Amino acid sequence: MAHGDITHVEIPVSDFTKATAFYSGLFGWQIAEAPGFEGYPMWRAPNQISGGALVTANDSFTQPRSYVEVDSIDQTVAAATGAGGTVLVPKAEITPTSWWAVIADPDGNALGLYEGMTDTGS
């Protein structure tokens, strides 16, 4: 994946079972929890490229959030804050080779950031 690609979309839901039935029935998504990511059911579209996860909705997470792959979260956060954005969720580890964070643009739109190695299993 190149820098700047949308790499993941999280969808906030109140009931994993109902959401799984809805999205898999509507779009044919494969939805399952991966080992090490229990409670975070991930979805993959039939094209086997697009994907994301179902996440428990809460007061601060009520709308789907796209994640953009970046070369450096630290540099992207610095550039975003310098351009009037804010940090909503600081950089945190996903695995030893990947990290995430959430920023908001000057209009308050939340956008996730992803940095790291994507394990393709190959």
N, C-alpha and C positions, 0 to 999 in steps of 0.2 A: 504494500500500500504506500502510496506517495503522501508526502506531507500535505495536509489540508483536506484529505478525504474524510467523509463521514464514515466512521467505522463501527458505530454501535448506536442503537436507539433504545432508551429505557422508557417503559410505559407504566405509569403508576396505576395500580389496581387495588380494589378492596377485597377481592376474593380470587386467589390463584386458580382454584378449580373452575369457577365460572369463566374467568378470563381465558384460561387455557382452552376451554371448550369453544368460546366465542371466536378467538383468533385462529385456532387450528381449523375450525369449521368454515369460517369466512374466507380465509386466505390460504389454507393448506400449510400453515406454518408447523414445523416440528418444534415442540416445546418440551424441554426436559431440564432437570437439574444436573449439572456436571459435578463430578467428584471434586470436593474442595469448595464448591459454591452452593452448598445446600441452602435452601430458602431464597434462592436467586434463580428461578427458572429461566433459562435462556431460550430464545426462539431463533429459528433459522428459516428463511423464506425458501420456497421451492427452487430458486436459482442457486441455492447453496452459497451465496455471497452475502446478501443482506441479512442482518441479524441484530439482536439486542437482547433485552431481558424484561421480564415482568417484575415490578418492584412494588412493595407495599406503599400505598399512597399515604401522605401525611400533610400537615398544614403547609409545609414549605415545598412540597413536591406534589403538584396537582395536575401538571400538564406533561406530555411526553418531552423528553430531553434527548437531543442528538449529541453525540460525542465526535469530536474532530481529532484525528491523529495529528500530532505535532512532533517536531524533532526534539523540543525541549519545553516542558511545562513551565519551568522557571523563567525562561526567556519570553515565552508567550504571555505569562501572567504579568511580567514587567512591562511588556509592550501594551497589553490590554489596559492595565491601570494607568499607564502613561497617556493613553488615548481616551481616558474618561471612564473606563470600565471598573468593575469591582470584583473582588474575590468572594464567592458565596461559600465554597468548600475548598479549603487549602489542599495542596498536593498530598496524596496519601498512597501508600503502597497497595497494589492489587496482588502481585506476586513479586518475587525478588527481581524480576526483569521488566516489570510494568507498573505504571502509576496513573492516577486520575486526579482531576480537580474540576471545579465548576466555577465559571466566571459569569458575570452579567455584563452585557453591553451598556452603553450610556442610556438606552431606553429601558433597561431592566430585564431584557430577554436573557434567560439562563442558557448557557451553552457548556457542555461538558468537554473536557480535554483528556486525551489519552496519549500516553508516551510509553513506548516499550516494544518488546518483541511479541508478535502474535504467533502462538504455537499452532501450526497448521497440521501437526501430526505427521509430517513427511520427513 
